Amino acid sequence: MKTAYHDAMNSWNGYSHQGKVALYATLSMINELNLNKATSAEYELELEYLEDFTILHDELPIQIHQVKTYNSAAPSEYKDAVWTLLGKSLMFESIKQCYLHTSEKLPLKAKLKEAYASAVAPSTSKSEILYSPHDYYTYVNDRNGYDEAFNKFDLYLYNSDSFCSLNGIKPLVLNQIRLYYSNRGISRSSEHVDRAYYVLLATVDQHITIRHESLQFDSTTVERKLPFSFFINLLEQNYEEPSKSYYISHLKELFYSSCEQFMYKLQQQHSESDAYKRINKFSKVITQMDDLSFLRLCKKWSPNVHASELNLSTFHGLIPTQGLSDPFLKSLFVFSEPLQEDKFMFMKKNSLQQNISYLPTTLHDRPTTIYDDNEIDEHEMGRIASLIIQNSDIDDLHEVDVMISSYLSMESLEKTASRYTKDIPEIEDSNEDIHKHEKFMRIKQIRMIPFNIAREELK
């Protein structure tokens, strides 16, 4: 017996565009209906079960939503999604509305209705468990229900726009948070609104992580639904004082947004390539990390940033969007050498059959002199090398042989740093500190290469 339900937590995370869209739709409904803690308990948000997300009222689905971030406005790209929505809207009598969310502007609903009525049937599948888009297509047409189903269908409106870009969703969610406070005469600072946003994202992410873990252990005891009252309780807490979890949530949002933007640009030409799938797999592995493990990785990817202090300025430097795109994600996309998923480094044997570890970084600096754009500023190079050597807040940096940057080239961190400062720290060579001393000596000998050289060494 086939079913319309599917639990797809392994392909979802709360910091993604999809997570933000679900949050936006929930907050919009709370504001539109002016819900309070009592009346909001009747409504629930359900993630990745009946649909990408579903709104329930009195435990029955009343809205289903699909979120697609295709880099295309062609209706044919969305055919499977639309027929799935149409079919489910007829299968479940309680569903009053079904929405398609897109990041590109599609033709108006009337044009879409005309296009899908005459289009080739959507794809089928060999699954004996889940309905396919073709099954929903057959279900609608066998019942002559196309008009009825399309009356329930619409492109979701963000204010007056029937689409929302990847960059556009965050400001819209922030506006809904502000509107919640404004409608209730609650005074909140812009910093408070910003922190509330990240708390909500982190909460959705935590909910999904728990769901994902429950799937791995075949547990059926974890609740799939989040009551709207749960979000209201979060909104009404005090976020005037920042916390470490806030900063890490901020980092995660920056990371996932950068990954989505990187993949979005490559989607049309490379979505079926092994390189594109590597990036997709990598981002999914990161979603399953706990906060502290993720923070340690960020520090390793940006080894020149000293972020032991708890503040937004230092933390923000750990995810430079340009550097994350190039050379970090670019390295994962281009190089097919095995990536150690526990260390997130490339491994390759040299001519002596020794394993050499290559760490992709976010170092995008191009230090040039003020007089000549092609002349490397050795002083600036030395400053960056010195920052890395003196950064004691990074785990396992001693396991790195080579760092990959966009443009920087260093024979060793120590030699390059010595051109900037003679005050390179040393560790006492005592029996007590011998292991620590060995690690530090290895860090000083790390070589750094620009991306074009890495391309040659790792091809």
C-alpha positions in Angstrom: 0.0 0.0 0.0 1.5 3.3 -1.1 1.3 6.4 1.2 1.5 10.2 0.8 3.6 10.5 4.0 7.4 10.5 4.0 9.9 11.4 6.7 12.8 13.1 5.0 14.7 14.6 7.9 18.0 13.4 6.4 17.7 16.0 3.6 16.6 19.0 5.6 18.0 21.5 8.1 16.6 24.4 10.0 19.1 27.0 8.7 18.3 26.4 5.0 16.1 28.5 2.8 13.4 25.9 3.4 13.7 26.3 7.1 13.4 30.0 6.9 10.4 29.8 4.6 8.6 27.5 7.0 9.4 30.0 9.8 8.1 32.9 7.7 4.8 31.1 6.9 4.3 30.3 10.5 5.0 33.8 11.8 2.8 35.3 9.0 -0.1 33.2 10.1 0.4 34.0 13.7 0.3 37.7 12.8 -2.5 37.5 10.3 -4.8 35.7 12.7 -3.5 37.7 15.7 -3.0 34.5 17.6 -2.1 34.4 21.3 -0.8 31.6 23.5 -4.3 30.2 24.0 -5.7 30.3 20.4 -2.3 29.4 18.8 -2.4 25.9 20.5 -4.9 24.8 17.9 -2.3 25.3 15.1 0.8 23.3 14.5 3.8 23.2 12.1 4.8 19.8 10.7 8.1 19.5 8.9 8.9 17.0 6.1 6.2 14.5 6.6 3.1 15.0 4.5 5.0 17.8 2.6 8.1 20.0 2.9 6.0 21.6 5.6 2.4 21.4 6.6 0.1 23.7 8.7 -2.4 21.7 10.9 -5.5 22.9 12.7 -7.0 20.7 15.4 -4.6 18.0 14.2 -5.8 18.1 10.6 -3.7 19.4 7.7 -5.2 22.6 6.3 -2.2 23.9 4.2 0.6 22.0 2.5 3.8 23.7 1.2 6.5 22.8 -1.2 9.7 24.8 -1.4 11.8 24.8 -4.6 15.0 26.7 -5.1 15.5 25.9 -8.8 17.6 28.4 -10.7 14.9 28.4 -13.4 11.5 30.0 -14.2 10.4 27.3 -16.6 7.1 25.7 -15.5 8.3 22.3 -16.6 10.9 22.3 -13.8 8.1 22.5 -11.2 5.7 20.0 -12.8 6.4 17.1 -10.3 6.0 19.5 -7.4 2.7 21.0 -8.6 1.1 17.7 -9.4 2.1 16.3 -6.0 0.4 19.3 -4.4 -2.7 19.0 -6.5 -3.0 15.3 -5.8 -2.6 15.6 -2.1 -5.1 18.5 -1.9 -7.8 16.1 -3.2 -6.7 13.1 -1.2 -7.0 15.0 2.1 -10.4 16.7 2.4 -9.2 18.9 5.2 -6.6 20.6 3.0 -7.9 24.0 1.9 -4.8 25.5 0.4 -1.6 24.1 -1.2 1.3 26.4 -1.9 4.4 26.4 -4.1 7.3 28.5 -2.9 9.9 29.5 -5.5 13.1 31.6 -5.6 12.4 32.6 -9.2 9.4 34.5 -10.6 7.0 32.0 -12.4 4.1 32.8 -14.7 0.8 33.7 -13.0 -1.4 30.9 -11.6 -3.8 31.1 -14.6 -0.9 30.5 -17.0 0.4 27.6 -14.9 -3.0 26.0 -14.9 -3.1 26.2 -18.7 0.5 24.9 -19.0 0.1 21.9 -16.8 -3.3 20.9 -18.3 -1.7 20.2 -21.6 1.8 19.2 -20.5 3.3 15.7 -20.7 2.5 13.6 -17.6 5.0 13.9 -14.7 7.5 11.3 -13.8 6.8 7.9 -12.2 8.9 5.9 -9.8 9.5 2.3 -8.9 8.8 2.9 -5.2 6.2 0.6 -3.7 5.9 2.8 -0.7 5.5 6.4 -1.8 3.1 7.9 -4.4 5.0 9.3 -7.3 4.1 12.6 -9.1 2.6 10.4 -11.8 0.4 8.7 -9.3 -1.0 12.1 -8.2 -1.5 13.1 -11.8 -3.5 10.0 -12.4 -5.5 10.4 -9.1 -6.5 14.0 -10.1 -7.5 13.2 -13.7 -9.4 9.9 -12.8 -11.6 12.1 -10.6 -11.9 15.0 -13.1 -10.6 17.0 -10.2 -8.2 19.4 -12.0 -10.3 22.5 -11.6 -11.1 21.7 -7.9 -7.5 21.0 -7.1 -6.2 24.1 -8.9 -8.7 26.2 -6.9 -6.7 25.2 -3.8 -3.3 25.8 -5.4 -1.4 29.0 -5.5 2.1 30.5 -5.6 2.9 31.7 -2.1 2.9 35.5 -1.7 5.7 37.3 0.2 4.0 40.7 0.7 3.1 41.3 -3.0 5.7 39.1 -4.6 4.9 35.5 -5.7 8.6 34.4 -5.1 11.4 35.0 -2.7 15.1 34.9 -3.5 17.6 33.1 -1.2 18.9 36.5 0.0 15.4 37.9 0.5 13.9 35.6 3.0 15.9 36.7 6.1 14.7 40.3 6.0 11.1 39.1 5.6 11.3 36.8 8.7 12.8 39.7 10.7 9.9 41.9 9.6 7.4 39.3 10.8 9.1 39.2 14.2 9.0 43.0 14.4 5.3 42.9 13.4 4.6 40.4 16.2 6.0 42.8 18.8 4.4 45.9 17.2 0.9 44.4 17.0 1.1 43.7 20.7 2.6 46.9 21.8 5.8 45.2 22.9 9.0 47.3 22.8 12.0 45.4 21.5 15.4 46.6 20.3 16.8 45.7 16.9 19.4 43.5 18.6 16.6 41.6 20.4 14.8 41.0 17.1 18.0 39.8 15.5 18.7 37.4 18.4 15.1 36.1 18.4 15.5 35.3 14.7 18.5 33.1 15.4 16.9 31.4 18.4 13.9 30.5 16.2 16.2 29.1 13.5 18.3 27.2 16.0 15.1 25.7 17.6 13.8 24.5 14.2 17.3 23.1 13.5 17.4 21.3 16.9 13.9 19.8 16.3 15.0 18.5 12.9 18.3 17.1 14.4 16.3 15.2 17.0 13.9 13.9 14.3 16.9 12.8 12.2 18.4 10.9 15.1 15.1 9.2 15.9 14.9 8.0 12.3 18.4 6.4 12.6 17.2 4.4 15.6 13.7 3.7 14.1 12.1 5.6 17.0 8.5 6.6 16.6 8.2 8.5 19.9 9.6 11.8 18.8 6.9 14.5 18.1 6.8 15.6 14.5 4.8 18.8 15.2 5.7 22.1 16.7 2.7 24.0 18.1 2.4 27.7 17.1 2.2 28.4 20.9 5.8 27.0 21.1 7.0 29.8 18.7 5.0 32.5 20.7 6.7 31.3 23.9 10.1 31.8 22.2 9.2 35.2 20.9 8.2 36.4 24.3 11.5 35.5 26.0 14.2 38.1 26.8 17.1 38.1 24.3 18.7 41.4 25.3 21.8 39.6 26.5 23.6 37.6 23.8 24.7 34.0 24.4 27.2 31.7 22.9 24.4 29.7 21.2 23.3 32.9 19.5 26.8 33.5 18.0 27.0 29.9 16.8 23.5 30.1 15.3 24.6 33.3 13.5 27.6 31.3 12.2 25.5 28.4 11.0 23.1 30.8 9.2 26.0 32.4 7.4 27.5 29.0 6.5 24.3 27.5 5.1 23.3 30.7 3.2 26.7 30.7 1.5 26.5 27.1 0.6 23.0 27.5 -0.9 24.2 30.5 -2.9 27.2 28.6 -4.2 25.1 25.6 -5.3 22.4 27.9 -6.7 24.8 29.5 -9.1 26.0 26.0 -10.3 22.7 24.3 -10.3 21.7 24.5 -14.0 25.0 23.4 -15.5 26.3 21.0 -12.8 23.4 19.6 -10.7 24.0 16.1 -12.0 27.8 16.2 -11.6 29.8 14.3 -9.0 31.3 17.7 -7.9 27.9 19.2 -7.2 26.9 16.1 -5.3 30.0 16.3 -3.2 29.1 19.8 -2.1 25.5 18.7 -1.3 26.8 15.7 0.7 29.2 17.9 2.5 26.5 20.4 3.6 24.4 17.5 4.9 27.2 16.2 7.0 27.7 19.6 8.6 24.0 19.8 9.4 24.3 16.8 11.7 27.1 18.4 13.8 26.6 19.7 17.3 27.3 23.4 17.9 30.7 23.0 19.4 32.0 20.6 16.7 30.8 23.1 14.1 32.5 26.0 15.8 35.8 24.1 16.0 35.6 23.4 12.3 35.0 27.1 11.5 38.1 28.0 13.5 40.1 25.5 11.6 38.8 26.8 8.2 39.7 30.4 9.1 42.9 29.8 11.1 44.0 33.5 11.0 40.9 34.6 13.0 41.3 34.7 16.8 37.8 34.0 18.1 38.3 32.8 21.7 36.4 35.8 22.9 32.6 35.7 22.8 31.5 38.6 20.5 29.9 38.9 17.1 32.9 40.7 15.5 35.3 37.8 16.0 32.8 35.1 15.3 31.6 36.8 12.1 35.2 36.6 10.8 35.1 32.8 10.9 32.7 32.6 8.0 33.8 35.2 5.4 31.3 34.7 2.6 33.8 35.4 -0.2 36.4 33.1 1.4 33.9 30.4 2.0 33.0 30.4 -1.7 36.6 30.7 -2.9 38.8 28.9 -2.0 36.9 26.7 0.5 33.8 25.5 -1.4 35.6 25.8 -4.7 38.2 23.3 -3.4 35.5 20.8 -2.4 33.9 21.2 -5.8 37.0 21.0 -8.0 39.2 18.4 -6.1 38.1 14.8 -6.2 40.8 13.5 -3.9 39.3 11.6 -0.9 38.1 14.1 1.8 38.5 12.9 5.4 35.1 13.6 6.7 36.2 13.5 10.3 39.0 16.1 9.7 37.6 17.7 6.4 41.0 17.6 4.7 42.1 16.1 1.4 44.7 13.3 1.5 47.2 12.5 -1.2 50.4 10.4 -1.2 53.6 12.1 -2.3 56.4 10.6 -4.3 57.7 8.9 -1.1 54.2 7.3 -0.5 53.7 9.5 2.5 50.2 10.8 3.2 50.0 14.6 2.8 47.0 16.4 4.2 45.6 19.5 2.5 43.3 21.7 4.4 40.9 24.0 2.4 40.6 27.3 4.1 38.6 30.6 3.7 41.8 32.6 3.2 40.9 34.9 0.2 43.4 37.6 1.0 45.5 39.0 -1.9 48.2 41.1 -0.2 49.7 43.5 -2.7 51.8 46.5 -2.2 50.3 50.0 -2.4 52.5 50.7 -5.4 52.2 47.5 -7.5 49.1 45.3 -7.7 51.2 42.4 -8.8 53.9 42.7 -6.1 53.2 40.6 -2.9 53.3 42.6 0.3 55.7 40.4 2.4 54.8 42.3 5.6 51.1 41.5 5.2 51.9 37.9 4.4 54.0 37.7 7.5 51.2 39.2 9.6 48.7 36.5 8.4 51.2 33.7 9.0 51.9 35.1 12.5 48.2 35.2 13.3 47.9 31.5 12.4 51.0 30.5 14.4 49.8 32.4 17.5 46.2 31.1 17.3 46.1 28.6 20.2 42.3 28.2 19.9 42.4 25.7 17.0 42.2 21.9 17.5 44.2 19.5 15.4 46.0 22.1 13.3 49.2 20.1 13.8 47.7 17.4 11.6 47.8 19.7 8.5 50.7 19.6 6.1 49.3 22.1 3.5 46.7 24.9 3.6 44.9 25.9 0.5 44.3 29.7 0.0 43.0 31.7 -2.9 46.3 33.6 -3.6 48.7 33.2 -0.7 51.9 31.2 -1.0 54.2 30.3 1.9 57.1 27.9 2.1 56.2 27.6 5.8 54.3 29.6 8.3 57.4 30.1 10.4 59.6 31.5 7.6 56.9 33.8 6.4 56.0 35.0 9.9 59.6 35.8 10.6 59.6 38.5 8.0 56.9 40.3 10.0 57.9 39.6 13.6 60.8 38.1 15.5 58.5 37.4 18.5 57.2 34.0 17.3 56.2 32.2 20.5 58.1 29.2 21.7 57.2 26.3 24.0 59.5 25.1 26.7 61.2 21.8 25.6 60.5 19.9 28.8 59.4 16.3 29.4 56.1 17.7 30.5 55.5 19.7 27.4 57.2 17.5 24.8 53.9 16.5 23.1 52.7 20.1 23.0 56.1 21.2 21.7 56.0 18.6 18.8 52.5 19.8 17.8 53.6 23.4 17.8 56.7 22.7 15.7 54.5 20.9 13.1 52.2 23.9 12.9 55.1 26.2 12.2 56.1 24.0 9.3 52.7 24.1 7.5 53.0 25.1 3.9 50.4 27.3 2.2 49.6 27.2 -1.5 47.4 29.3 -3.8 44.4 27.6 -5.5 46.1 27.3 -8.9 49.0 25.4 -7.3 46.6 23.2 -5.4 44.9 22.4 -8.7 48.2 21.0 -10.0 49.0 19.1 -6.8 45.6 17.5 -6.4 44.5 17.0 -9.9 
